[in-house]
């Protein structure tokens, strides 16, 4: 697990550094808060799409499985539904944390935070795909996907917290 998480770090760190440094050179990102938020919310539609995919996976199993038709309120999921349901739950949690972090990062001045969000969205996709593929192989199989999904979010939260502290200190 630790090795796969380290590999995820070795994928995420250079990817985020590259997009944060390079994208502002290649593209002009919006400077107004409303335009920045709009861009980030549009990018986060990709994050939300992973929730839609997970919902569809659960719905497909429920539709095709007599055991799962009644719904989760009436019994534990069948073995066939267990992985899609767990993937949906985890993806909902990760998407919420990611979107909040991305929106908060959109309020930090400069083009680099917006570029970081775009890189984070791409890594979110990689993380969700590898998490799902690795799920049947236990915690070790999920580790790369979990870390690839979570590490960019930790960076975003840290960036925003540092910006808040700088703003508070600057006003004192």
Order of alpha helices (4+ residues) and beta strands (2+ residues): alpha-alpha-alpha-alpha-alpha
